[in-house]
């Protein structure tokens, strides 16, 4: 059986789509019919390109969202204002590098709201529109392929939209569980796998929660996983995947929390499939942590074998070598070849050329085929 390939979810947005998403995010009037046409065309194109690249489990590219973590403010009540971004801890003392990265990756133009009131579901319509567009694209261009859709985990929402209302983190999470559950269940009811994006379990230690000690952060990671499990309690674990990462940017990453510090809450989460960074040079060595961990029999590992911060196109032999590390200790049927992170996490932000994205995904398929033949 050939090893399946997938990716983390977000794909590059074209200039026209990015500008429409940002305008809508900033409350500007956008022609609804034109927006629909542009988004649908982008998703159709993304599905076609994924099929051509041999992606086995494909996504809509999150092309109808301004970003993977902040899109929720359109769908939930209780958010407002704009909070200036705090530099990641590894970049705080490197202003020149921050300037260079901004020049290369673009500025983060999206709204960074805060939680300013009680959180509850405002409308499920944008989620249903995403589902409808992806279904349409899969039916026309997917060639029977399997699909997944992304959603922000409760913990991720708290990492990007800081709490300015609730008395405790737990209280904030409790309302997010109820507010996000309908989106999670709608995606699975539509026939897609649900991916919960969870950089709050690793990246947030040096970004959104950098004011916490390591022990405090670990406690928060457990709280976030408990919330995720509660929000997905009605969904079979085999329909769930989760993505854990340390940040999709080319910084030193010397302040990243070690995987061994957070592996226990990660493994306690309900999703069967775990996507994680394994090509990132700060974390590639941690394959040994996965090897030595007590993995439940239903856990499927989807290591990132492709770097999403570089326009280098990996050699398929490198993909094979990286992949075989994981096959050696969990078996071929419990490994999916994936990418470190998304290729277009926010509109107008990211350094990967769209053409390189498809080249990387095609090489991922080649490397997975080589590993399968071994």
C-alpha positions in Angstrom: 0.0 0.0 0.0 1.3 3.4 -1.0 1.9 5.9 1.9 -0.6 8.7 1.7 0.4 12.3 1.4 -1.3 15.4 2.8 -0.3 18.9 3.9 -1.2 21.2 6.8 -4.0 23.0 5.0 -3.4 26.6 4.0 -2.3 27.3 0.4 -1.1 30.5 -1.2 -3.8 33.1 -2.1 -3.5 35.1 -5.3 -3.2 38.9 -5.1 -6.9 39.6 -6.0 -8.2 37.1 -3.4 -5.8 38.4 -0.7 -6.9 41.9 -1.2 -10.6 41.0 -1.1 -10.1 39.0 2.1 -8.2 41.8 3.8 -10.8 44.4 2.7 -13.6 42.2 4.2 -11.5 41.7 7.4 -11.2 45.4 7.9 -15.0 46.0 7.5 -14.9 47.4 4.0 -17.7 46.7 1.6 -17.0 43.9 -0.8 -19.2 42.8 -3.7 -20.6 39.4 -2.5 -21.1 37.9 -6.0 -17.5 38.9 -7.1 -16.1 37.6 -3.8 -17.9 34.3 -4.3 -16.6 33.9 -7.8 -13.0 34.6 -6.9 -13.0 32.3 -3.9 -14.6 29.4 -5.8 -12.2 29.8 -8.7 -9.2 29.7 -6.3 -10.5 26.6 -4.5 -11.1 24.9 -7.9 -7.5 25.7 -8.9 -6.1 24.5 -5.6 -7.9 21.2 -5.8 -6.7 20.6 -9.4 -3.1 21.4 -8.4 -3.3 19.1 -5.4 -4.6 16.2 -7.6 -1.8 16.9 -10.1 0.8 16.8 -7.3 -0.6 13.5 -6.1 -1.9 14.7 -2.7 -4.0 11.9 -1.2 -5.8 13.9 1.5 -6.4 17.4 0.2 -7.9 20.6 1.5 -9.7 23.8 0.3 -6.5 25.7 1.1 -8.4 27.8 3.6 -8.8 30.2 0.7 -12.1 31.7 2.0 -10.4 32.8 5.2 -8.1 35.8 5.9 -6.0 33.5 8.2 -6.1 30.2 10.0 -6.4 31.8 13.5 -8.3 35.1 13.2 -11.1 34.2 10.8 -13.3 33.3 13.9 -14.1 36.9 14.7 -16.5 37.0 11.7 -18.3 33.9 13.1 -18.3 34.4 16.8 -19.5 37.3 19.0 -17.4 38.7 21.8 -14.4 40.0 19.8 -13.4 43.5 18.9 -10.6 46.1 18.7 -7.1 45.5 17.5 -4.2 44.3 19.6 -0.6 45.2 18.4 1.4 42.1 17.8 4.1 41.2 20.3 7.3 39.9 18.6 8.0 36.3 19.2 10.5 35.8 22.0 13.3 34.6 19.7 12.9 37.8 17.5 12.4 40.3 20.3 16.1 41.3 20.5 16.6 41.1 16.7 15.0 44.2 15.2 17.0 44.1 12.0 16.0 40.5 11.4 12.4 41.4 12.0 12.7 44.1 9.4 14.2 41.7 6.9 11.5 39.1 7.5 8.8 41.6 7.0 10.3 42.7 3.7 10.4 39.0 2.6 7.2 37.7 4.0 5.0 40.8 3.9 3.3 42.6 6.7 0.6 41.1 8.8 -2.3 43.3 7.7 -5.1 41.3 9.2 -7.1 42.5 12.3 -5.8 41.1 15.6 -8.9 41.4 17.8 -9.2 40.7 21.5 -11.9 38.9 23.5 -13.9 41.8 24.9 -17.2 40.2 25.8 -19.1 36.8 26.2 -18.2 34.4 23.3 -20.9 32.7 21.5 -21.8 31.6 17.9 -22.9 34.5 15.7 -23.4 32.6 12.4 -22.4 29.3 10.9 -22.9 30.6 7.4 -19.3 31.3 6.5 -18.4 27.8 7.5 -21.2 26.3 5.5 -20.1 28.5 2.5 -16.5 27.0 2.9 -18.0 23.5 2.9 -20.2 24.2 -0.1 -17.3 25.6 -2.2 -14.9 22.7 -1.3 -17.6 20.1 -2.0 -18.2 21.7 -5.4 -14.5 21.7 -6.2 -13.9 18.1 -5.0 -16.9 16.9 -7.1 -15.6 18.6 -10.2 -11.8 18.2 -9.9 -11.0 15.9 -7.0 -11.1 12.6 -8.8 -12.6 10.8 -5.8 -9.9 12.1 -3.5 -10.3 12.4 0.3 -10.7 15.9 1.8 -10.1 17.6 5.1 -10.9 21.1 6.4 -9.2 23.2 9.0 -10.6 24.9 12.1 -9.0 26.8 14.9 -8.9 24.8 18.2 -10.3 26.6 21.3 -6.7 27.0 22.6 -5.5 28.6 19.4 -8.3 31.2 19.6 -7.1 32.2 23.0 -3.5 32.4 21.8 -4.3 34.9 19.0 -7.3 36.7 20.6 -6.1 37.6 24.1 -8.6 37.5 26.9 -9.8 41.0 28.1 -13.1 39.8 29.5 -13.2 36.5 31.3 -12.0 36.1 34.9 -9.9 33.0 34.0 -8.5 31.2 31.0 -10.7 28.2 31.8 -13.8 30.4 31.6 -12.8 31.7 28.2 -12.2 28.2 27.0 -15.5 26.9 28.3 -17.5 29.3 26.1 -15.2 28.7 23.1 -16.0 24.9 23.4 -19.7 25.6 22.9 -19.2 28.3 20.3 -16.8 26.3 18.1 -18.5 22.9 18.4 -21.1 23.6 15.6 -18.3 24.4 13.1 -16.4 21.2 14.0 -19.5 19.0 13.7 -20.6 20.7 10.4 -17.3 19.9 8.7 -17.5 16.2 9.7 -21.2 15.9 8.9 -20.3 17.1 5.3 -18.0 14.1 4.9 -14.6 15.7 5.5 -12.0 15.0 8.1 -11.6 17.9 10.6 -8.1 19.3 11.3 -7.8 21.2 14.6 -4.9 23.7 14.3 -3.0 23.7 17.6 0.1 25.8 17.6 -1.1 26.9 21.0 0.5 23.7 22.3 4.0 24.6 21.2 4.4 28.0 19.3 2.4 29.9 21.8 5.1 29.3 24.4 7.2 32.0 22.7 4.4 34.0 21.1 0.9 34.5 22.6 1.7 33.0 26.0 5.3 34.1 26.3 4.6 35.7 29.7 4.1 32.3 31.2 6.8 30.2 32.8 7.4 26.8 31.3 5.4 25.1 34.0 2.5 27.5 33.6 2.6 27.0 29.9 2.5 23.3 30.2 -0.5 23.6 32.5 -2.2 25.8 29.9 -1.5 23.2 27.2 -3.3 20.6 29.3 -6.3 23.0 29.7 -6.4 23.6 26.0 -6.3 19.9 25.2 -9.2 19.3 27.6 -11.2 22.0 25.9 -10.4 20.5 22.4 -11.5 17.0 23.7 -14.8 18.5 25.1 -15.5 20.4 21.9 -15.0 17.3 19.7 -16.7 14.7 22.0 -19.4 13.9 19.4 -16.9 13.2 16.6 -15.1 9.9 16.1 -11.4 10.3 16.8 -10.5 8.7 13.4 -12.2 11.7 11.7 -10.0 14.1 13.6 -6.5 15.4 12.9 -4.5 18.0 14.8 -1.5 20.1 13.8 1.2 21.2 16.2 4.0 23.6 15.3 6.5 26.1 16.6 5.7 28.9 14.1 5.9 29.2 10.3 8.6 31.8 10.1 12.4 31.8 9.5 13.6 32.9 12.9 16.3 31.5 15.2 13.6 29.5 17.2 16.1 29.1 20.0 13.3 29.9 22.5 11.0 27.1 21.2 9.7 24.8 24.0 11.1 21.3 23.5 8.7 18.6 22.3 9.4 16.4 25.3 7.9 19.1 27.5 4.5 19.0 25.7 4.3 15.5 24.2 2.0 14.2 27.0 -0.8 16.7 26.4 -0.4 16.3 22.7 -0.9 12.6 23.0 -3.8 13.1 25.3 -5.8 14.9 22.6 -8.6 12.9 20.9 -7.5 13.3 17.2 -6.1 10.1 15.8 -3.7 11.8 13.3 -1.0 14.1 14.6 0.7 16.5 12.1 3.9 18.0 13.4 7.2 19.7 12.3 9.9 17.2 11.4 11.8 19.0 8.7 12.3 22.2 10.8 16.1 22.2 11.7 15.3 23.1 15.2 13.0 20.1 15.7 14.0 17.4 13.1 16.0 15.6 15.8 12.8 15.1 17.9 11.8 12.0 15.8 13.5 10.1 18.7 10.9 11.6 21.1 8.1 10.2 18.9 9.9 6.8 18.7 10.2 6.6 22.5 6.7 8.0 23.3 3.9 5.7 24.4 1.7 6.0 21.3 -1.8 4.6 21.5 -2.5 2.0 18.8 -4.9 4.3 17.0 -2.4 7.2 16.6 -1.3 8.0 13.1 1.8 10.2 12.7 2.0 12.7 9.9 5.5 14.2 10.1 6.3 17.3 8.2 8.9 16.2 5.6 8.8 19.5 3.6 10.0 22.9 4.9 7.3 25.5 4.5 9.7 28.4 5.2 12.1 27.8 2.3 11.8 27.8 -1.5 14.3 25.0 -1.7 12.6 22.0 -3.2 13.6 19.0 -1.2 15.1 15.9 -3.0 12.7 12.9 -3.0 15.5 10.8 -1.4 15.6 13.2 1.6 11.8 12.7 1.9 12.3 8.9 1.8 15.0 9.0 4.5 12.9 11.2 6.8 9.8 9.2 6.3 11.5 5.8 6.9 12.5 7.0 10.5 8.8 6.9 11.4 7.8 3.9 9.4 10.5 2.0 11.3 8.7 2.3 14.6 5.0 2.6 13.8 4.7 0.8 10.5 3.8 2.0 7.0 0.0 2.0 7.7 0.3 4.5 10.6 2.3 7.1 8.8 1.2 9.9 6.4 3.7 12.1 4.6 3.0 15.8 5.3 4.5 19.3 5.5 5.8 21.3 8.4 3.2 24.0 8.2 0.8 25.8 5.9 2.0 27.5 2.7 -0.3 30.5 3.1 -1.2 30.9 6.8 -2.5 34.5 6.3 -3.5 36.6 3.3 -0.6 38.6 1.9 1.9 36.9 4.2 4.4 34.2 3.5 7.6 33.7 1.4 6.8 30.5 -0.6 6.2 31.1 -4.3 2.9 29.4 -5.3 4.6 27.5 -8.1 7.1 26.1 -5.6 4.3 24.9 -3.4 3.1 22.6 -6.1 6.6 21.4 -6.8 7.2 20.6 -3.1 3.9 18.7 -2.9 4.8 16.7 -6.0 8.2 15.8 -4.5 6.5 14.7 -1.3 4.5 12.2 -3.4 7.7 11.0 -5.1 9.5 10.6 -1.8 6.5 8.7 -0.3 6.4 6.4 -3.3 10.1 5.6 -2.8 9.6 4.8 0.9 6.6 2.7 0.0 8.6 0.6 -2.4 11.3 -0.1 0.1 
